[in-house]
Amino acid sequence: MADWSTNTQDWADIQEHTIHPSWLAVLNELTPSPEELLLDLGCGAGGFTQLAARHDVKVSGLDASAALVEIARTRNPTGTFRVGDMEQLPFPDAEFAAVTAFNSLHFARNPARALTEAIRVTRPGGHIAISTWGPLIDCDALAYFLDLGGLLPSTPPQAEPPEDLSDPATARRLLSRTGLAITRERTLSCPWEYPDQATALRGLLSTGPAAAAISHVGKQRVTDTITESISPYRRTDGTYLLHNTCSTLIATRT
């Protein structure tokens, strides 16, 4: 996934932490013990696993970006991190007490298959936690994503479009269809806040969609587009604040 292998340090330093409220909520809900194993799918630069490791949890992570996995390994020297595909997890059956996925399953070619793999590696009685962005009406970041989408090349429609796990309702239906028992559900505030325009652009240019747009139309056009997208959220002191919500679902493997 080359699009997530550019500007990785900016992602790790700035943008990855925008989901921090969801990290805290999931960790508090799961309350894993030091003896339990936790796997984070689409672990990125390892921000969540670093937080979990501070509670002496034994962490593992998987991501398609080798560059991000390298940062995750540096942050979590005692953890196990692998480059791989969420649809073919390189872990044994029932290996983990908990599997988490923060805004990552919808990047799978087949999210349902990725979820099936997550269930396979979760032990009976273990938990699977999925976080997705909230309804579009509750997310100021929508303008950013829509404007980036307008810079990407059009793709032919698929006969069977993949599940849209950026929609919380779809995530809920998918979990139910796989036979998991949803035990907890929360909606959280996950604002994107930046101290100045330069920092905002560093963070927002570090995402996979931004990298894809840059490869298609060039960095200057993408930079100009993002600058315009976030301009309504610039405060009088020069800082930026985009209000967003995040939906977190926790299910139990019966």
C-alpha positions in Angstrom: 0.0 0.0 0.0 2.4 2.6 -1.2 0.1 5.5 -0.7 0.6 5.1 3.1 4.3 4.9 2.8 5.0 8.6 2.1 5.3 11.3 4.8 5.1 8.6 7.4 6.8 10.6 10.1 4.2 13.4 9.6 1.5 10.8 9.9 3.0 9.4 13.1 3.6 12.9 14.7 0.5 14.7 13.7 -2.4 12.9 12.0 -2.4 9.5 13.7 -3.3 11.0 17.0 -6.6 12.4 15.9 -8.2 9.1 16.8 -6.7 9.2 20.3 -10.1 9.5 22.1 -11.1 6.2 20.5 -7.9 4.5 21.6 -8.5 5.5 25.2 -12.1 4.4 25.1 -11.3 1.0 23.6 -8.5 0.4 26.0 -10.6 1.3 29.0 -13.5 -0.9 27.8 -11.3 -4.0 27.1 -9.1 -3.6 30.2 -6.7 -6.3 28.9 -4.5 -7.9 31.5 -0.7 -8.0 31.2 -0.9 -11.7 30.3 -3.2 -11.2 27.4 -2.2 -10.7 23.7 -3.7 -7.8 21.7 -3.6 -7.4 17.9 -4.1 -4.1 16.2 -5.1 -4.4 12.5 -4.0 -1.5 10.3 -1.7 -0.5 13.2 -0.1 2.3 11.2 2.8 3.9 13.2 1.8 2.0 16.3 0.2 4.8 18.3 -2.5 2.6 19.9 -0.2 -0.3 20.6 2.2 2.1 22.3 -0.6 3.3 24.5 -1.6 -0.3 25.3 2.0 -1.4 26.0 2.3 1.3 28.7 -0.3 -0.8 30.5 1.9 -3.8 30.2 -0.3 -5.4 27.5 1.6 -7.7 25.1 0.9 -6.1 21.7 1.1 -7.1 18.1 0.3 -5.2 15.0 -0.2 -5.6 11.2 -0.2 -3.0 8.5 0.3 -3.0 4.7 2.8 -0.2 4.9 6.4 -1.3 5.6 7.4 2.2 6.4 4.7 2.6 9.1 5.4 -0.8 10.5 9.0 0.2 11.0 8.0 3.2 13.1 5.6 1.0 15.1 8.5 -1.4 15.8 10.7 1.5 17.0 7.9 2.7 19.3 7.1 -0.8 20.6 10.4 -2.7 20.8 8.9 -5.6 22.7 5.9 -6.0 20.4 5.5 -8.1 17.3 4.7 -6.2 14.1 4.3 -7.5 10.6 3.7 -6.2 7.1 0.8 -8.0 5.7 -2.8 -8.2 4.4 -5.8 -8.0 6.8 -7.5 -10.6 4.6 -4.7 -13.2 5.2 -3.5 -12.7 8.8 -0.2 -14.5 9.5 -1.3 -15.5 13.0 -2.6 -18.8 14.4 -6.2 -19.5 15.3 -7.4 -18.1 18.7 -4.1 -16.4 19.3 -5.4 -13.1 20.7 -7.6 -12.0 23.6 -8.6 -8.9 21.7 -8.3 -7.6 18.1 -8.7 -3.9 17.3 -9.2 -2.0 14.1 -9.2 1.8 14.1 -10.5 3.3 10.8 -8.7 0.5 9.0 -11.1 -2.3 7.9 -12.7 -0.2 5.2 -9.3 -0.1 3.4 -9.5 -3.9 2.9 -10.5 -5.0 -0.6 -13.1 -7.3 1.1 -13.9 -6.0 4.6 -16.1 -9.0 5.4 -13.1 -11.3 4.7 -10.9 -9.2 6.9 -13.4 -9.4 9.7 -13.6 -13.2 9.3 -9.8 -13.3 9.7 -10.0 -11.1 12.8 -12.6 -13.5 14.3 -10.4 -16.5 13.4 -7.4 -15.2 15.4 -9.6 -14.1 18.4 -10.0 -16.7 21.2 -13.5 -17.7 22.2 -14.7 -15.1 24.7 -12.3 -12.6 23.3 -13.2 -9.2 21.9 -13.1 -7.4 18.6 -13.2 -3.6 18.6 -13.9 -1.6 15.5 -13.8 2.2 15.3 -15.1 4.1 12.3 -15.7 7.8 11.6 -19.2 8.8 12.6 -22.1 9.9 10.4 -21.0 12.4 7.7 -23.2 15.1 9.1 -21.1 15.0 12.3 -17.7 15.1 10.7 -16.2 18.4 9.5 -13.4 16.3 7.9 -16.0 15.3 5.2 -15.0 18.4 3.1 -11.4 17.3 3.1 -12.2 13.7 2.0 -14.7 14.8 -0.7 -12.3 17.4 -2.1 -9.5 14.9 -2.3 -11.8 12.4 -3.9 -12.5 15.0 -6.6 -8.8 14.9 -7.5 -8.5 11.2 -7.9 -9.0 9.3 -11.2 -12.5 7.8 -11.7 -12.7 4.1 -11.3 -15.2 1.8 -13.0 -18.1 0.7 -10.8 -17.8 -2.8 -9.3 -20.5 -5.4 -9.7 -20.5 -5.9 -6.0 -19.1 -2.9 -4.2 -17.3 -3.7 -0.9 -18.9 -3.0 2.4 -18.5 0.7 3.4 -17.1 0.3 6.9 -16.7 4.1 7.1 -20.5 4.0 7.9 -21.1 2.9 11.5 -24.4 1.3 10.6 -22.7 -0.9 8.0 -20.1 -1.9 10.6 -22.9 -2.8 13.0 -24.7 -5.0 10.4 -21.4 -6.7 9.3 -20.6 -7.6 12.9 -24.1 -9.0 13.5 -24.0 -11.1 10.3 -20.8 -12.8 11.4 -22.5 -14.0 14.5 -20.6 -11.7 16.9 -22.5 -10.3 19.9 -22.2 -6.5 20.1 -21.7 -5.8 23.8 -20.7 -2.1 23.8 -21.2 0.9 21.5 -20.1 4.5 21.9 -20.0 7.7 19.9 -17.0 9.9 20.8 -15.7 13.3 19.9 -12.5 13.0 17.8 -11.5 16.5 16.8 -8.8 17.4 14.3 -6.9 20.3 15.9 -3.8 22.0 14.6 -1.8 24.9 16.0 -1.2 26.5 12.6 -1.7 26.0 8.8 1.8 24.5 8.3 1.1 21.8 10.8 -2.4 21.1 9.4 -1.0 20.7 5.9 1.8 18.4 7.1 -0.8 16.2 8.8 -3.4 16.2 6.0 -0.9 15.7 3.3 0.4 12.5 5.1 -2.7 10.4 4.5 -3.1 7.7 2.0 -5.9 9.5 0.0 -3.7 12.7 -0.1 -0.7 10.7 -1.4 -2.9 9.1 -4.1 -4.2 12.5 -5.2 -0.6 13.9 -5.3 0.5 11.1 -7.6 -2.4 12.0 -9.9 -2.5 15.8 -10.0 0.7 16.9 -8.2 1.4 18.2 -4.7 0.7 21.9 -5.4 -2.8 21.3 -6.5 -3.5 19.0 -3.6 -2.0 21.5 -1.1 -4.2 24.3 -2.6 -7.3 22.1 -2.4 -6.7 21.1 1.2 -6.0 24.7 2.2 -9.3 25.7 0.8 -11.1 22.8 2.4 -10.0 23.6 5.9 -10.3 27.4 5.6 -13.8 27.5 7.2 -12.3 25.8 10.3 -9.5 28.4 10.9 -10.0 30.3 14.2 -9.0 33.9 14.8 -5.8 32.9 16.5 -4.6 31.0 13.4 -5.4 27.5 14.9 -7.6 25.0 13.2 -10.4 22.9 14.7 -12.5 20.3 12.8 -15.2 18.7 14.9 -15.7 15.0 14.2 -17.2 12.0 15.8 -16.1 8.4 15.9 -18.2 5.3 16.4 -16.7 2.5 18.4 -18.2 -1.0 18.5 -17.0 -3.8 20.7 -18.2 -7.4 20.1 -17.5 -10.7 21.8 -16.6 -13.9 20.0 -19.0 -16.5 21.4 
